[in-house]
């Protein structure tokens, strides 16, 4: 999986999600479908982007317990 393409897609999703982009819950299943890749490949790529510091992540404390991705 090309991490730069994945990052550009995630970045544009976050930016287009609101007027003041802060964060967004991202469906890894939907991203995998859009990029025609496996779910594990997308999750691995997102994990690498978080480790590199290009994305930050947190988890909702209340249902639905989604993972939230943020731009640094």
Secondary structure, DSSP 8 states (H G I E B T S, - for coil): --HHHHHHHHHHHHHHT-SS--EEE--HHHHHHHHT--HHHHHHHHHHHHHHTSEEEEE-SSTT--EEEEE-
